């Protein structure tokens, strides 16, 4: 005969008649609650992970950078340590700052830190999108050639996410109009109190020359400008 007392909770088990097998089944109500709670916790965690995976997919992050996190960023010199510290600062203050500018040499970890920030932002329940300046310009130009999407809808697409990362900022734009579109998106996000992170393989004067004083001044006033001036990891490899 099955023990009618639960050893774990030291209470009498409840019993139910199983007519199919013609036997009594003893169970502890507390054990059943714990099992149901554990199953519900697992279900919610799986649901949360699917939700985060969907947002990460929608961020348009390159597969090359999916594993780049703040906790696996190699901070070997003072500049890298400072950049990592500022990235961590951003996580805690992204709702109060206009954003950041990461500029400097190629292969110095700008994208790694930006993608690490995106991971953290998404896990906090916010949305994020990473793209390039030229992709933004291309999507706006494409709207001119079809009647399905309006120019304003494209700009709204880049204004909507809680965080926008624009890579390859500072490359030579074809026209002043192209430069103004990037500036408009940055300004719209500034007015909406949504942070933007700019990444560019240029120095500050080159960035100002291509983007203009006003957008850069936004980041001077309420954000951070970080210069990545150390040796490229790619060259080391």
VENQUIMO-V282650 format. One record per residue. N is the residue number from 1. PHI is phi in whole degrees, -180 to 180 (* if undefined). OMEGA is omega in degrees with one decimal (* if undefined). Layout:
N_PHI_OMEGA ; N_PHI_OMEGA
This chain:
1_*_-179.2 ; 2_-67_178.2 ; 3_-59_-176.5 ; 4_-90_-179.9 ; 5_-124_179.9 ; 6_-78_-179.5 ; 7_-70_-176.4 ; 8_-71_-174.7 ; 9_-105_178.6 ; 10_54_176.2 ; 11_-133_177.8 ; 12_-68_175.5 ; 13_-75_173.3 ; 14_-90_-174.8 ; 15_-130_175.8 ; 16_-135_179.2 ; 17_-83_174.3 ; 18_-98_-173.9 ; 19_-69_-177.9 ; 20_-66_-179.9 ; 21_-94_179.1 ; 22_54_179.0 ; 23_-150_176.7 ; 24_-94_178.3 ; 25_-113_-179.9 ; 26_-100_178.3 ; 27_-147_177.2 ; 28_-93_-179.0 ; 29_-63_179.4 ; 30_-71_176.2 ; 31_-63_179.2 ; 32_-64_178.3 ; 33_-63_-179.2 ; 34_-65_179.3 ; 35_-65_178.8 ; 36_-64_178.6 ; 37_-65_179.2 ; 38_-64_179.5 ; 39_-65_178.4 ; 40_-67_177.9 ; 41_-64_178.6 ; 42_-63_179.4 ; 43_-61_-179.2 ; 44_-66_179.7 ; 45_-68_176.5 ; 46_-64_178.4 ; 47_-63_178.8 ; 48_-64_-179.3 ; 49_-66_176.4 ; 50_-63_178.6 ; 51_-64_179.9 ; 52_-67_179.2 ; 53_-62_178.9 ; 54_-66_179.6 ; 55_-67_177.7 ; 56_-66_176.3 ; 57_-61_-179.1 ; 58_-69_178.8 ; 59_-71_179.4 ; 60_67_177.3 ; 61_-68_179.4 ; 62_-65_177.2 ; 63_-54_178.9 ; 64_-61_-174.1 ; 65_-111_-176.7 ; 66_-62_-178.6 ; 67_-95_-179.1 ; 68_-82_-179.7 ; 69_-126_177.8 ; 70_-65_-176.5 ; 71_-80_172.7 ; 72_-118_173.6 ; 73_-80_-177.5 ; 74_-84_179.3 ; 75_-103_-174.1 ; 76_-95_-179.7 ; 77_-124_-175.8 ; 78_-62_179.7 ; 79_-64_179.0 ; 80_-67_177.9 ; 81_-64_178.4 ; 82_-66_-179.7 ; 83_-62_178.8 ; 84_-66_178.9 ; 85_-64_179.3 ; 86_-68_177.0 ; 87_-61_177.3 ; 88_-67_175.6 ; 89_-60_-177.8 ; 90_-61_-179.5 ; 91_-56_-177.0 ; 92_-84_-173.3 ; 93_-130_-172.4 ; 94_-64_180.0 ; 95_-82_-178.2 ; 96_-113_-175.8 ; 97_-119_177.2 ; 98_-72_178.9 ; 99_137_-176.6 ; 100_-143_172.4 ; 101_-123_173.8 ; 102_-108_-179.0 ; 103_-131_176.7 ; 104_141_-173.4 ; 105_-66_176.2 ; 106_-73_175.1 ; 107_73_-176.6 ; 108_-104_173.2 ; 109_101_-179.7 ; 110_-63_179.8 ; 111_-67_178.8 ; 112_-58_-179.0 ; 113_-65_-179.3 ; 114_-63_179.3 ; 115_-70_174.4 ; 116_-62_176.8 ; 117_-64_179.3 ; 118_-58_177.9 ; 119_-55_-177.3 ; 120_-65_-179.2 ; 121_-63_-179.8 ; 122_-65_179.8 ; 123_-67_174.7 ; 124_-83_177.4 ; 125_102_-179.2 ; 126_-99_177.2 ; 127_-102_-179.8 ; 128_-148_178.5 ; 129_-144_175.3 ; 130_-121_-178.9 ; 131_-150_175.3 ; 132_-116_179.4 ; 133_-60_-177.4 ; 134_-71_176.1 ; 135_-67_176.6 ; 136_-62_179.7 ; 137_-61_-178.4 ; 138_-64_-179.2 ; 139_-67_176.9 ; 140_-68_178.9 ; 141_-64_179.2 ; 142_-62_179.7 ; 143_-69_178.1 ; 144_-72_-173.1 ; 145_-91_177.1 ; 146_-128_-177.8 ; 147_-105_-176.0 ; 148_-86_-177.2 ; 149_-125_178.7 ; 150_-91_-179.5 ; 151_-56_179.9 ; 152_-63_178.5 ; 153_-68_177.3 ; 154_-67_179.3 ; 155_-63_177.5 ; 156_-63_178.9 ; 157_-58_-178.5 ; 158_-88_176.6 ; 159_-88_-171.6 ; 160_-68_-174.5 ; 161_-61_176.4 ; 162_-62_177.0 ; 163_-133_174.6 ; 164_-121_174.6 ; 165_-112_178.6 ; 166_-111_179.6 ; 167_-92_177.1 ; 168_59_173.7 ; 169_-77_-179.1 ; 170_106_174.1 ; 171_-68_-176.1 ; 172_-66_176.1 ; 173_-79_-177.8 ; 174_-71_-176.1 ; 175_-141_174.1 ; 176_-63_179.4 ; 177_-61_179.0 ; 178_-63_178.4 ; 179_-62_-178.6 ; 180_-67_178.1 ; 181_-64_178.1 ; 182_-62_179.0 ; 183_-62_-179.7 ; 184_-64_179.5 ; 185_-64_178.6 ; 186_-61_-179.1 ; 187_-67_178.7 ; 188_-62_178.7 ; 189_-69_176.7 ; 190_-61_179.8 ; 191_-66_-180.0 ; 192_-85_179.7 ; 193_60_176.6 ; 194_-119_-175.2 ; 195_-74_176.5 ; 196_-130_174.7 ; 197_-116_178.1 ; 198_-106_177.1 ; 199_-121_179.8 ; 200_-155_177.7 ; 201_-91_-177.5 ; 202_-138_171.6 ; 203_-94_-172.9 ; 204_-64_-178.5 ; 205_-65_177.4 ; 206_-67_178.4 ; 207_-64_179.2 ; 208_-63_179.9 ; 209_-61_-177.2 ; 210_-85_-173.1 ; 211_-100_-177.4 ; 212_103_-177.1 ; 213_-69_-170.5 ; 214_-60_179.5 ; 215_-60_-179.1 ; 216_-67_178.3 ; 217_-61_177.0 ; 218_-56_-177.1 ; 219_-78_175.7 ; 220_-65_-174.7 ; 221_-75_-172.2 ; 222_-132_-178.7 ; 223_-140_-179.0 ; 224_-134_172.4 ; 225_-120_-176.0 ; 226_-116_178.8 ; 227_-98_179.3 ; 228_-96_-171.7 ; 229_-114_178.8 ; 230_-100_-175.1 ; 231_-68_-179.6 ; 232_-68_173.8 ; 233_-66_-178.6 ; 234_-65_178.8 ; 235_-66_176.3 ; 236_-62_179.6 ; 237_-64_*
